[in-house]
Amino acid sequence: MATVGVLLAALALILLVFYLSGRYGDRNRGAGTSLRRGPRAHTTLRGHSKMAYATRDEAAARARLLMKRDGAPMSVYRCGTCAKWHVGHEK
């Protein structure tokens, strides 16, 4: 009976890890490593969906706006998960 309890606890832990790894990303994770797929396949560090832009020009215009507003350097990159363009903080 104790074995069943240990197995259930291990399964719950594994499911929790899968859930959290899909919701909260790590800065060092490579593109396409999200466990969830679809329109919300990747998220920011706070768990919000990333904004996707169809063209590099759209993303660059948004990056310029954010740089003016926040004063932080921003970069534009093509996403390996969704193949669209995103704006992110420069490293």
Secondary structure in CASP SS format (residue, H / E / C, confidence):
PFRMAT SS
TARGET T0000
AUTHOR 0000-0000-0000
METHOD secondary structure of the structure
MODEL  1
M C 1.00
A H 1.00
T H 1.00
V H 1.00
G H 1.00
V H 1.00
L H 1.00
L H 1.00
A H 1.00
A H 1.00
L H 1.00
A H 1.00
L H 1.00
I H 1.00
L H 1.00
L H 1.00
V H 1.00
F H 1.00
Y H 1.00
L H 1.00
S H 1.00
G H 1.00
R H 1.00
Y C 1.00
G C 1.00
D C 1.00
R C 1.00
N C 1.00
R C 1.00
G C 1.00
A C 1.00
G C 1.00
T C 1.00
S C 1.00
L C 1.00
R C 1.00
R C 1.00
G C 1.00
P C 1.00
R C 1.00
A C 1.00
H C 1.00
T E 1.00
T C 1.00
L C 1.00
R C 1.00
G C 1.00
H C 1.00
S E 1.00
K C 1.00
M C 1.00
A C 1.00
Y E 1.00
A C 1.00
T C 1.00
R H 1.00
D H 1.00
E H 1.00
A H 1.00
A H 1.00
A H 1.00
R H 1.00
A H 1.00
R H 1.00
L H 1.00
L H 1.00
M H 1.00
K H 1.00
R H 1.00
D H 1.00
G C 1.00
A C 1.00
P C 1.00
M E 1.00
S E 1.00
V E 1.00
Y E 1.00
R E 1.00
C C 1.00
G C 1.00
T C 1.00
C C 1.00
A C 1.00
K C 1.00
W E 1.00
H E 1.00
V E 1.00
G E 1.00
H E 1.00
E C 1.00
K C 1.00
END
